[in-house]
Structures are given as structure tokens and as C-alpha cells.
Amino acid sequence: MNEKINQYLIKIEIEKNIKILFACETGSRAWGFPSPDSDYDVRMIYVHQKDWYLSINERTDSIERMFENNDIDISGWELRKSLRLLRKSNAALLERIQSPMIYRADEAFATDFLAASQIQYSRIATIHHYLSMAKNFIADLEATEDYKLKKFFYALRSAAVCKWILLYEEIPPIEFAKIYPNIGLHNDLVSIIQELIRLKSTISEAYFHHGEADLLAFIRDCIQESEEKRHLLPSSKGTTETLNILLRKYVK
């Protein structure tokens, strides 16, 4: 699959006349709880040649392509757009630069972008993102007795990331296995999560689950605590000029 994905990345580069600076896996495969039939969600950061940036016309700053009967979803943001989003501590970008599954990387760029991410990281902005997700997902779970296990994990991970942000100054890891054992969960709940990850690895994404009252209560508690404490969190210490320098370095 890696070879297939890299061939599609080359195809996109040629068709769009771009250079891919970074391409990685995101979603459940990168988070660490895929199902056997999980799609591949590939995300890119790419750059155009200099003349593309020297135009008064608005240009399309994103790419979206589907391959293999929609099983491989490849999309990405142009470098300037990516840096603008990073200035806002965009949670998706903070995750992607940490992905354990890298398909393409300019090593210097990856190092520079990770360093910029750490500077631009805003705990208050980032918790807003995950808190909104956790609230939306728990509302869906509470609306029915049976629910897709996939959606349950989305709610659980979003809530756990909120808890991480309250506890630590560091950017939350993309990998769920680095989060849930380190946020004060009782060992019994850690064991349940591990068993649910094993279950998810064996069944279709269409599988419906039920129960898990203790973990649902944990999700609600994380949401409530985040609502109460989010306003106390610091914002970013980054500056626009550091991002401008990064843009100029890679637009050639």
C-alpha cells in the first residue's frame, strides 16, 4: 500500500506541478485504532513554484483526490495556507507533523515545521477544537442505545486530548496509545480501552456497539472540566514573521 500511495503522490505532483514537502497518514490508522476496512487518509503539505505566488489572482490552495474506489483519500494544503492555519494552532496540522506513518518528507522541512508548530501551539485554541468534537460526538452517542464503535473512539479520543491539554504544556500526541495511559485513568478503564482497540482491529467499521457506561462518564467529565478550565489556558507565543521566514525558505 505504501508503494501505491507514493505512486499516487508522484502522479499528483506531475499533474499539479507542485512539490510535496510532507505527506503522512492521518485518521484511525495514525491514531492507532484502525479497523480492517479503514480507509487510508493521506494528507499533504505542498509548495508551488515561485511564480504561482506572484499573481494578483486568487489561486486554489488545496488539493483533494480519491483513488482505489475511494479507499485512498489524498488531500492537502498549499504551504502558505498551511502556515496561516498553523498560526491559529490548527489541530489537524499539529497532529499531522507527528504522524507515525510518513509517506514523503523533506527532512529539513519536517524539522522546521515541527519546530514552528511547537512555537505556534496554543493550548486554549487547541482545546476549543477537541472540546467541540467531543461534545458533538457524545451527543450522537447519547441519542441512541447502539452506536458505531468508530464514533465512540472519536468521542473518547477527543475527550482524552482535552484532558491532556489541561494537564500538560506539550502538544498532544497524535497516537492515542501515548495519551490515554497518561491522563490519570484508572487501570480498569485503561484495560477496557485496550480491549476495545483489539476488538476494533478485528471488526468492520459498520459494527455497532453498546454500553461502556464508565468510559461515557469519563468523556462527560472531561467535557465538563474542559468547559470550566479552558479560559485559564495560555495562547500561542508565536509570531507571524517566523512563519514568513519559513515560507520564503521553501518557495523557490
Backbone hydrogen bonds in HBPLUS format (Angstrom, degrees):
<---DONOR---> <-ACCEPTOR-->    atom                        ^
c    i                          cat <-CA-CA->   ^        H-A-AA   ^      H-
h    n   atom  resd res      DA  || num        DHA   H-A  angle D-A-AA Bond
n    s   type  num  typ     dist DA aas  dist angle  dist       angle   num
A0005-ILE N   A0001-MET O   2.89 MM   4  6.15 168.9  1.90 159.3 161.5     1
A0006-ASN N   A0002-ASN O   2.94 MM   4  6.15 159.2  1.99 147.8 153.6     2
A0007-GLN N   A0003-GLU O   3.01 MM   4  6.24 147.6  2.11 144.4 153.0     3
A0007-GLN N   A0004-LYS O   3.11 MM   3  5.14 119.6  2.49  94.9 109.9     4
A0008-TYR N   A0004-LYS O   3.01 MM   4  6.39 152.0  2.09 150.5 158.2     5
A0009-LEU N   A0005-ILE O   2.92 MM   4  6.24 148.0  2.03 147.3 156.9     6
A0010-ILE N   A0006-ASN O   3.03 MM   4  6.28 155.7  2.09 144.7 150.3     7
A0011-LYS N   A0007-GLN O   3.02 MM   4  6.26 155.7  2.08 143.1 150.0     8
A0012-ILE N   A0008-TYR O   2.97 MM   4  6.23 155.9  2.03 147.3 152.8     9
A0013-GLU N   A0009-LEU O   2.97 MM   4  6.22 160.6  2.00 149.8 155.1    10
A0014-ILE N   A0010-ILE O   3.03 MM   4  6.28 162.2  2.07 154.0 157.6    11
A0015-GLU N   A0011-LYS O   2.97 MM   4  6.15 168.3  1.99 151.4 155.1    12
A0016-LYS N   A0012-ILE O   2.88 MM   4  5.86 162.0  1.91 153.9 158.2    13
A0017-ASN N   A0013-GLU O   2.83 MM   4  5.43 118.5  2.21 135.8 148.2    14
A0018-ILE N   A0013-GLU O   3.22 MM   5  4.99 151.0  2.31 129.1 137.6    15
A0019-LYS N   A0047-VAL O   2.93 MM  28  5.35 159.3  1.97 155.2 162.1    16
A0047-VAL N   A0019-LYS O   2.86 MM  28  5.35 157.8  1.91 148.7 155.6    17
A0021-LEU N   A0045-ILE O   2.87 MM  24  5.72 145.7  1.98 146.0 157.4    18
A0106-ASP N   A0021-LEU O   2.83 MM  85  5.25 159.4  1.87 154.9 150.4    19
A0022-PHE N   A0045-ILE O   3.23 MM  23  5.23 149.2  2.33 149.2 148.7    20
A0045-ILE N   A0022-PHE O   2.84 MM  23  5.23 144.3  1.97 151.6 155.5    21
A0023-ALA N   A0104-ARG O   2.76 MM  81  4.89 149.1  1.86 149.8 143.8    22
A0103-TYR N   A0023-ALA O   2.81 MM  80  5.37 155.6  1.87 139.5 146.4    23
A0104-ARG N   A0023-ALA O   3.16 MM  81  4.89 157.4  2.22 137.9 134.4    24
A0024-CYS N   A0043-ARG O   2.97 MM  19  5.54 155.2  2.03 149.4 155.9    25
A0043-ARG N   A0024-CYS O   2.89 MM  19  5.54 160.1  1.93 157.0 163.4    26
A0025-GLU N   A0101-MET O   2.86 MM  76  5.37 154.6  1.92 157.9 164.3    27
A0026-THR N   A0041-ASP O   2.80 MM  15  5.42 143.7  1.93 153.2 165.3    28
A0030-ALA N   A0027-GLY O   3.06 MM   3  5.59 122.8  2.40 112.5 125.4    29
A0031-TRP N   A0027-GLY O   2.87 MM   4  6.03 152.7  1.94 152.5 161.0    30
A0032-GLY N   A0028-SER O   2.93 MM   4  5.93 137.5  2.12 137.1 145.4    31
A0033-PHE N   A0028-SER O   3.04 MM   5  5.32 151.6  2.12 148.9 153.2    32
A0176-PHE N   A0031-TRP O   2.87 MM 145  5.37 157.4  1.92 137.4 144.0    33
A0038-SER N   A0035-SER O   3.11 MM   3  5.10 167.1  2.13 114.0 113.3    34
A0040-TYR N   A0071-ASP O   2.85 MM  31  6.16 170.3  1.86 165.6 168.8    35
A0073-ASP N   A0040-TYR O   2.82 MM  33  6.03 171.6  1.83 177.3 175.5    36
A0042-VAL N   A0073-ASP O   2.74 MM  31  5.94 151.2  1.82 158.5 167.8    37
A0075-SER N   A0042-VAL O   3.01 MM  33  6.44 159.9  2.05 156.7 160.6    38
A0044-MET N   A0075-SER O   2.85 MM  31  6.16 141.8  1.99 136.2 147.0    39
A0077-TRP N   A0044-MET O   3.14 MM  33  6.41 149.2  2.24 149.0 144.2    40
A0046-TYR N   A0077-TRP O   3.23 MM  31  6.52 157.6  2.28 141.3 146.8    41
A0079-LEU N   A0046-TYR O   2.71 MM  33  5.57 129.2  1.97 165.8 173.0    42
A0052-TRP N   A0049-GLN O   2.99 MM   3  5.80 146.9  2.10 125.6 133.7    43
A0053-TYR N   A0050-LYS O   2.90 MM   3  5.56 143.1  2.04 119.4 128.6    44
A0054-LEU N   A0051-ASP O   3.06 MM   3  5.01 146.2  2.18  98.5 108.8    45
A0078-GLU N   A0061-ASP O   3.02 MM  17  5.16 168.6  2.03 137.5 136.5    46
A0063-ILE N   A0076-GLY O   3.02 MM  13  5.32 152.9  2.10 143.5 148.3    47
A0076-GLY N   A0063-ILE O   2.89 MM  13  5.32 143.7  2.03 147.2 151.5    48
A0065-ARG N   A0074-ILE O   2.74 MM   9  5.22 160.2  1.78 163.3 169.7    49
A0074-ILE N   A0065-ARG O   2.87 MM   9  5.22 161.9  1.90 159.9 163.4    50
A0067-PHE N   A0072-ILE O   2.88 MM   5  5.06 154.2  1.95 147.7 155.2    51
A0070-ASN N   A0067-PHE O   3.04 MM   3  5.17 114.4  2.49 101.4 117.4    52
A0072-ILE N   A0067-PHE O   3.11 MM   5  5.06 164.4  2.13 145.8 141.6    53
A0071-ASP N   A0068-GLU O   3.02 MM   3  5.35 157.6  2.07 110.5 117.8    54
A0082-SER N   A0078-GLU O   2.88 MM   4  6.10 159.6  1.92 156.9 163.9    55
A0083-LEU N   A0079-LEU O   2.90 MM   4  6.17 155.7  1.96 155.0 160.7    56
A0084-ARG N   A0080-ARG O   2.96 MM   4  6.22 151.7  2.05 146.8 154.8    57
A0085-LEU N   A0081-LYS O   2.96 MM   4  6.23 154.8  2.02 151.0 157.5    58
A0086-LEU N   A0082-SER O   2.83 MM   4  6.07 147.9  1.93 142.3 152.4    59
A0087-ARG N   A0083-LEU O   2.98 MM   4  6.17 146.3  2.10 141.5 149.1    60
A0088-LYS N   A0085-LEU O   2.96 MM   3  5.22 139.4  2.13 102.0 113.8    61
A0090-ASN N   A0085-LEU O   3.11 MM   5  5.39 146.4  2.23 133.5 139.7    62
A0089-SER N   A0086-LEU O   2.78 MM   3  4.78 160.4  1.82 112.4 115.5    63
A0094-LEU N   A0090-ASN O   3.12 MM   4  6.42 158.4  2.17 151.6 158.3    64
A0095-GLU N   A0091-ALA O   2.99 MM   4  6.23 144.1  2.12 145.9 155.0    65
A0096-ARG N   A0092-ALA O   2.95 MM   4  6.17 167.3  1.97 150.4 153.8    66
A0097-ILE N   A0093-LEU O   3.21 MM   4  6.28 167.7  2.22 155.4 155.6    67
A0098-GLN N   A0095-GLU O   2.92 MM   3  5.48 153.1  1.99 116.8 125.6    68
A0099-SER N   A0096-ARG O   3.01 MM   3  5.11 167.0  2.03 111.0 115.2    69
A0109-PHE N   A0106-ASP O   2.99 MM   3  5.26 110.7  2.49 103.8 120.3    70
A0110-ALA N   A0106-ASP O   2.85 MM   4  6.11 165.8  1.87 164.6 169.4    71
A0111-THR N   A0107-GLU O   3.04 MM   4  6.22 158.7  2.08 146.9 152.2    72
A0112-ASP N   A0108-ALA O   2.94 MM   4  6.17 162.2  1.97 150.3 155.5    73
A0113-PHE N   A0109-PHE O   2.74 MM   4  5.88 165.5  1.76 161.5 165.3    74
A0114-LEU N   A0110-ALA O   3.00 MM   4  6.05 156.3  2.05 142.0 148.4    75
A0115-ALA N   A0111-THR O   3.08 MM   4  6.24 160.3  2.12 145.9 151.2    76
A0116-ALA N   A0112-ASP O   2.92 MM   4  6.17 157.5  1.97 147.5 154.0    77
A0117-SER N   A0113-PHE O   2.84 MM   4  6.01 149.0  1.94 143.3 152.2    78
A0118-GLN N   A0114-LEU O   3.08 MM   4  6.37 153.0  2.16 148.2 153.8    79
A0119-ILE N   A0115-ALA O   3.24 MM   4  6.55 147.0  2.36 141.9 150.4    80
A0120-GLN N   A0116-ALA O   2.87 MM   4  6.06 160.7  1.91 153.7 159.2    81
A0121-TYR N   A0117-SER O   2.92 MM   4  5.81 126.6  2.22 141.4 153.0    82
A0126-THR N   A0122-SER O   2.97 MM   4  6.04 164.5  2.00 152.9 157.6    83
A0127-ILE N   A0123-ARG O   2.97 MM   4  6.01 158.3  2.02 145.1 150.6    84
A0124-ILE N   A0234-PRO O   3.22 MM 110  5.92 159.1  2.27 154.2 154.0    85
A0128-HIS N   A0124-ILE O   3.31 MM   4  6.40 148.3  2.41 137.1 144.5    86
A0130-TYR N   A0126-THR O   3.26 MM   4  6.66 165.9  2.28 157.1 157.5    87
A0131-LEU N   A0127-ILE O   2.79 MM   4  5.74 155.6  1.85 149.2 157.0    88
A0132-SER N   A0128-HIS O   3.05 MM   4  6.06 160.5  2.09 142.9 147.6    89
A0133-MET N   A0129-HIS O   3.16 MM   4  6.46 158.0  2.21 145.9 151.9    90
A0134-ALA N   A0130-TYR O   2.87 MM   4  6.06 165.2  1.89 150.9 154.8    91
A0135-LYS N   A0131-LEU O   2.97 MM   4  6.14 161.9  2.00 152.1 156.5    92
A0136-ASN N   A0132-SER O   3.07 MM   4  6.25 158.9  2.12 146.9 152.5    93
A0137-PHE N   A0133-MET O   2.94 MM   4  6.13 165.8  1.96 158.2 161.9    94
A0138-ILE N   A0134-ALA O   2.92 MM   4  6.01 164.3  1.95 150.6 155.2    95
A0139-ALA N   A0135-LYS O   3.15 MM   4  6.15 150.1  2.24 138.9 146.5    96
A0140-ASP N   A0136-ASN O   3.25 MM   4  6.53 149.8  2.35 140.4 147.7    97
A0141-LEU N   A0137-PHE O   2.98 MM   4  6.30 157.0  2.03 150.4 156.9    98
A0142-GLU N   A0138-ILE O   2.93 MM   4  6.04 154.2  2.00 146.8 153.1    99
A0143-ALA N   A0140-ASP O   3.23 MM   3  5.24 148.2  2.33  97.8 107.2   100
A0144-THR N   A0141-LEU O   3.49 MM   3  5.97 170.8  2.50 110.8 113.2   101
A0147-TYR N   A0209-HIS O   2.82 MM  62  5.31 158.9  1.86 146.9 154.1   102
A0209-HIS N   A0147-TYR O   2.56 MM  62  5.31 171.8  1.57 161.2 159.5   103
A0151-LYS N   A0148-LYS O   3.02 MM   3  5.37 119.7  2.40 104.1 117.4   104
A0152-PHE N   A0148-LYS O   3.12 MM   4  6.52 153.7  2.19 148.6 156.5   105
A0149-LEU N   A0207-TYR O   3.41 MM  58  6.56 154.1  2.48 146.6 151.6   106
A0153-PHE N   A0149-LEU O   2.97 MM   4  6.28 156.6  2.03 153.0 157.7   107
A0154-TYR N   A0150-LYS O   3.10 MM   4  6.43 147.5  2.21 142.8 152.0   108
A0155-ALA N   A0151-LYS O   3.04 MM   4  6.35 157.8  2.09 150.3 155.1   109
A0156-LEU N   A0152-PHE O   2.87 MM   4  6.12 163.9  1.89 152.6 157.5   110
A0157-ARG N   A0153-PHE O   2.83 MM   4  5.85 168.0  1.84 148.9 152.4   111
A0158-SER N   A0154-TYR O   3.07 MM   4  6.10 163.0  2.10 142.8 148.0   112
A0159-ALA N   A0155-ALA O   3.02 MM   4  6.17 162.5  2.05 149.8 154.6   113
A0160-ALA N   A0156-LEU O   2.91 MM   4  6.07 158.7  1.96 147.8 154.3   114
A0161-VAL N   A0157-ARG O   2.87 MM   4  6.07 154.0  1.94 152.0 158.4   115
A0162-CYS N   A0158-SER O   3.12 MM   4  6.41 152.5  2.20 142.1 149.3   116
A0163-LYS N   A0159-ALA O   3.07 MM   4  6.45 156.1  2.13 148.0 154.0   117
A0164-TRP N   A0160-ALA O   2.93 MM   4  6.26 154.5  1.99 146.1 153.3   118
A0165-ILE N   A0161-VAL O   2.91 MM   4  6.20 161.6  1.94 155.4 159.2   119
A0166-LEU N   A0162-CYS O   3.09 MM   4  6.41 149.2  2.19 147.5 155.6   120
A0167-LEU N   A0163-LYS O   3.10 MM   4  6.35 142.1  2.25 144.6 155.0   121
A0167-LEU N   A0164-TRP O   2.97 MM   3  5.11 124.3  2.29  98.6 113.6   122
A0168-TYR N   A0164-TRP O   2.82 MM   4  5.87 160.4  1.86 167.9 171.7   123
A0178-LYS N   A0175-GLU O   3.00 MM   3  5.61 157.4  2.05 115.9 123.0   124
A0179-ILE N   A0176-PHE O   2.86 MM   3  5.12 156.0  1.92 110.7 118.9   125
A0180-TYR N   A0176-PHE O   3.14 MM   4  6.35 153.2  2.22 170.9 176.0   126
A0182-ASN N   A0179-ILE O   2.88 MM   3  5.50 158.5  1.93 125.1 132.4   127
A0189-LEU N   A0186-HIS O   2.98 MM   3  5.44 123.2  2.31 109.5 122.8   128
A0190-VAL N   A0186-HIS O   3.08 MM   4  6.46 155.3  2.14 151.8 159.6   129
A0191-SER N   A0187-ASN O   2.95 MM   4  6.18 156.6  2.00 148.8 154.3   130
A0192-ILE N   A0188-ASP O   3.06 MM   4  6.34 150.2  2.15 141.0 149.0   131
A0193-ILE N   A0189-LEU O   2.95 MM   4  6.21 161.9  1.99 151.4 155.6   132
A0194-GLN N   A0190-VAL O   3.01 MM   4  6.26 161.2  2.04 149.2 154.3   133
A0195-GLU N   A0191-SER O   2.98 MM   4  6.22 152.6  2.06 145.3 152.6   134
A0196-LEU N   A0192-ILE O   2.90 MM   4  6.18 153.3  1.97 150.4 157.9   135
A0197-ILE N   A0193-ILE O   2.90 MM   4  6.18 150.4  1.99 151.7 159.8   136
A0198-ARG N   A0194-GLN O   3.08 MM   4  6.35 155.1  2.14 142.5 148.9   137
A0199-LEU N   A0195-GLU O   2.91 MM   4  6.20 155.2  1.97 145.2 152.4   138
A0200-LYS N   A0196-LEU O   2.87 MM   4  6.07 163.8  1.89 148.3 152.3   139
A0201-SER N   A0197-ILE O   3.09 MM   4  6.26 140.7  2.25 140.8 150.8   140
A0202-THR N   A0199-LEU O   2.96 MM   3  5.46 163.2  1.98 116.7 122.1   141
A0207-TYR N   A0204-SER O   3.11 MM   3  5.55 167.1  2.13 113.6 117.4   142
A0216-LEU N   A0212-GLU O   2.96 MM   4  6.21 156.8  2.02 155.6 163.1   143
A0217-ALA N   A0213-ALA O   2.89 MM   4  6.09 149.2  1.98 144.8 153.2   144
A0218-PHE N   A0214-ASP O   2.99 MM   4  6.29 146.9  2.11 138.3 147.5   145
A0219-ILE N   A0215-LEU O   2.96 MM   4  6.26 156.4  2.02 147.6 153.0   146
A0220-ARG N   A0216-LEU O   3.06 MM   4  6.37 160.1  2.10 146.6 151.3   147
A0221-ASP N   A0217-ALA O   2.89 MM   4  6.13 157.0  1.95 148.9 155.7   148
A0222-CYS N   A0218-PHE O   2.91 MM   4  6.17 158.3  1.96 153.8 159.0   149
A0223-ILE N   A0219-ILE O   3.03 MM   4  6.29 157.6  2.09 148.9 155.0   150
A0224-GLN N   A0220-ARG O   2.93 MM   4  6.20 163.6  1.96 153.1 157.2   151
A0225-GLU N   A0221-ASP O   2.90 MM   4  6.08 169.6  1.91 154.4 157.3   152
A0226-SER N   A0222-CYS O   2.90 MM   4  5.97 157.2  1.96 145.8 152.6   153
A0227-GLU N   A0223-ILE O   2.95 MM   4  6.12 154.1  2.02 148.0 154.9   154
A0228-GLU N   A0224-GLN O   3.09 MM   4  6.34 150.8  2.18 146.1 153.7   155
A0229-LYS N   A0225-GLU O   3.00 MM   4  6.14 145.5  2.12 147.3 156.2   156
A0230-ARG N   A0226-SER O   2.92 MM   4  5.36 141.4  2.07 147.1 149.8   157
A0232-LEU N   A0229-LYS O   2.99 MM   3  5.60 159.8  2.03 120.5 127.0   158
A0233-LEU N   A0230-ARG O   3.09 MM   3  5.53 165.5  2.11 115.8 120.5   159
A0243-LEU N   A0240-THR O   3.00 MM   3  5.26 125.1  2.31 102.8 117.0   160
A0244-ASN N   A0240-THR O   2.91 MM   4  6.27 148.3  2.01 149.8 160.2   161
A0245-ILE N   A0241-GLU O   2.97 MM   4  6.21 156.5  2.02 151.6 156.4   162
A0246-LEU N   A0242-THR O   3.27 MM   4  6.48 150.1  2.36 133.0 140.4   163
A0247-LEU N   A0243-LEU O   2.92 MM   4  6.23 153.3  1.99 147.7 154.9   164
A0248-ARG N   A0244-ASN O   2.97 MM   4  6.25 166.6  1.98 155.7 157.9   165
A0249-LYS N   A0245-ILE O   3.07 MM   4  6.21 141.8  2.22 140.8 151.0   166
A0250-TYR N   A0247-LEU O   3.21 MM   3  5.61 134.3  2.43 105.0 115.6   167
A0251-VAL N   A0247-LEU O   3.03 MM   4  6.14 129.8  2.29 151.9 165.7   168
